[in-house]
Structure formats: C-alpha cells, structure tokens
C-alpha cells in the first residue's frame, strides 16, 4: 500500500506561493486552512466589512468557506457549499473570492500576510450520532414549541415551585396552563410522581385548568397507567430530533445575520 500524506503544511509562505497551492487545492477539491492577517468584504443578501485582523480561514472540499476569529466557535463570515473561487495576487496581497450563485453572494478575503498554509486531503466515512441533553431538549422546545404540540406557547422555564423547578411552563391553544417535565432517557415512576407534585402546586396558585405533560423518548413499564391515574399526559420526543432542531436554528441564525 503506497504511503499516503494527507496534510501538507507550509509556514510563512509568500503570497505567490500561497496562491499557487490554494488554486491547485480547490481545483482538486482538497481542504485548505489559511492563518494570517486578512480583511473581508461580503456582498449578497446584506453587505458587511471586516477590518484587518489575524484570522483562520477554512475552505472545505465541498466549496464551503469559513472565516474564524481567534476566539468564539461561530465564523464571523461564511459561505455555503458549492462556491466558485477566484484566486489571484495583486501587488503584495493575496485575494480569495468565493462566489455563490443562488442566492447571488460573494465573500472577498484579502491577505497581506500568511503565517500558515495547510492543504489537506482527508478521508471521513464515519457515521454521526447526535445526542441531546435534557437542557438541549428544553431549549429545543422553547425555540420550536410545536415539538411539544401545535399551539403551545411557552411562558417561562425553570419555573420555581415549592417541590423544585418546572422545566417548561406555558399555555396551550385552549388557554390551559401546561406544566412540562423533561427526561432525556426512559421516564420511570419517579418522573411521573415528580410531575404530579409540580402540577398540584401550580393548581394552588392558578385559576385555570392545568395540564401536566411528561416528555421523554419512552416510558418504563407501567408508567403510562400511572400517568392516566394521576391525570397526566405523555409526549414521546427523541433527543436526536431536539438536537437537529438546535442545529437548524443555529444555521438559520447565521444565515439571517448575513
């Protein structure tokens, strides 16, 4: 089996050398990481300008582009997959332009100094499993209340009641108060009794009908019967679905920003 060299890295390349390597890399659908001093102009659904600073620019094999500051996990500028690239040197600066056709937009990145150039040909066939915590499930319901049910409107979360804290508290489309208890794994008898205590406390302070809803991927044996006895409800919700909701929301927030 021939030796495979998946990563080539060059420290402090000049702009001509960088342009040559980046052109070859994008033409062969390789990933590129550029670290250096740059400034960025975006034109598209909105316009933005990023003044000079030292940043990390990632061009992925699928033609997506990310411009990262030294801190924070979100890119300050980005372009989705499928970009076309124009790469050239003007004077003593390197210009990388990533063009996206639909919607029509472009990001122009200009480097006057490159500290590190890395070209990568990576293989990634691993599967991806997304798992969400109870906090993530709570956030997902707050962001998309229809995960619980159509017409549900959250009022608060971590609402303090005498036995503890209600995960999500809201109103359904009929005007009834809804007390929501969330469990990431199989909900057992204790979860049902905990929800019952919360509902009982809220009934002492509210002057309208109260519903209690236990949210979990599944119920342990016999818990459905206990919920019915207590006058409570069950909503099956997969944590993976909540994680996907959060992912879509973060992506939408980035798109709205630009």
Secondary structure as UniProt FT lines:
FT   STRAND          7..11
FT   HELIX           15..27
FT   TURN            28..29
FT   STRAND          31..43
FT   STRAND          47..59
FT   TURN            61..62
FT   STRAND          65..68
FT   STRAND          77..79
FT   STRAND          84..90
FT   TURN            91..92
FT   STRAND          93..100
FT   TURN            101..104
FT   STRAND          105..120
FT   HELIX           134..143
FT   HELIX           145..147
FT   TURN            150..151
FT   STRAND          153..161
FT   TURN            162..163
FT   STRAND          164..171
FT   TURN            173..174
FT   STRAND          177..182
FT   HELIX           189..205
FT   STRAND          210..216
FT   TURN            221..222
FT   HELIX           223..230
FT   STRAND          233..236
FT   HELIX           239..257
//
